[in-house]
């Protein structure tokens, strides 16, 4: 087979296209819609999936060997077994404080936020032991430590500042949306900014205080209420449960701290750097 120059398909529709005996080795697919696609006898060995939507997907007659999955699971059935509850139970067993991130009442939310503040404080102290330049270094194409803190500022501004408190534009220039976000007018998105740790921590403190004040005043009636934000920007949601806004913040804080701890381990001088398969 004759190799041709690397082709590019940008902003094109290939709906209902048929690919057979095609070599896509090393191809990059970004913002590609494969809804309803059928893959038969396809070799995905060594593939890297990031921020993919796998709702209502079926795998049959497939081999999963040396596979690592970090994802949100709901009704994921493997060989007839719904593995989601099993994994949730095991993760809670490994770290009992994880279960506190699913509160149902105001006291539970306050407790969860207290746990997160304590554990993030420990993580920040660990980060301070690294050279400043290392805090701008990503591991395996993930965010750097500084970028992680900036993203959490964005999450608190979006779900508490905007959705809960009603500020239509609660943003700071250092706020960082997720990489696959569509982009919006008026919302900062400077992935390449390089503020120092103390500058980011000052913004972080302000956002933590914002969330903490909401948690301190939280009532059972508020947890049963909904919020609506239709102004330009993001999020734009109607009749969205206020409780869910706060749960999203807890989830973001919990998981991104785990990611940060994982990457700090890789960045510490005594730790060999290697990509996980």
C-alpha positions, 0 to 999 in steps of 0.5 A: 500500500502506498503511503500518502502525505498525512491527510487532514479532515477538518470541519467536514461531514463524513456521515455514513462513510464506510472505512474498510481495511484502512490504516489509521495508525497514529491518527488523532481524532478530536471533537469527532462525532461517532454517534451510532458508529459500528466498529468491527474487527478494529484494533485499538491497541495502545489507544488513548481515550480522553474526555470521550462520551461512551453512553449506550455503548456495547462491546461484544467479543472484545478483548480488554487486556492491560486496560486502565479506566478512570471514568464515571461509571453508571450501569456499566455491565461487564460479563453480566455484572454491574461493576459500578457499585462494586468499584464504589464500595471498594473506593469507599473502603480504601478511603472512608472519607470518600463516602462523606462526599455524598451528603444529604443534609446541611451538616453533611455538606459542611463536614465534607467541605471541612474534609476537603479544606484539610486535605487540600491544605496537606496537598498544597504543603506537599506541592511547596516542597517542589521547585516552582517550575515543577508546579507548571509541569503536566504529567502525561498531558494532564494539567499542571498543579497550578492549572488544577487550582485554576480550574477549581477556581473556575468550578467554584465560580460557575456552580456557586458564584453563578448558579447558587449566588446568581452572579452572572459573571463571577470570573477572574482572569486566571479561571480555567475551564476544562480543555474540551469546553466549547468556549464562551464570550466573556469567560477567561480561558488562558491555558498558558498563563503562568502565575506563581503558586501564591498568586493562585492560592490567593484566588483559591482562598477567595473561592474557598471562602465563597463556597464555605460561606454558602455551606455555613448558611445552608438550610434544608429548604435550600437543598430542596430548592432549584436555581435558574440561570439563563444569562449569557455564559455558563452554566445556563440551566433552568430549574437545576437542583441547588444540591446538585450544584454543591455536589458537583463542587465536592466532586471536582475538589475530591477528584482533582486532589487525587489527580494532583497527588498522583502527579506530585508523586511523579514530579518528586525528584526521587520518583522515576518518570514513566507513563502508565499503560 
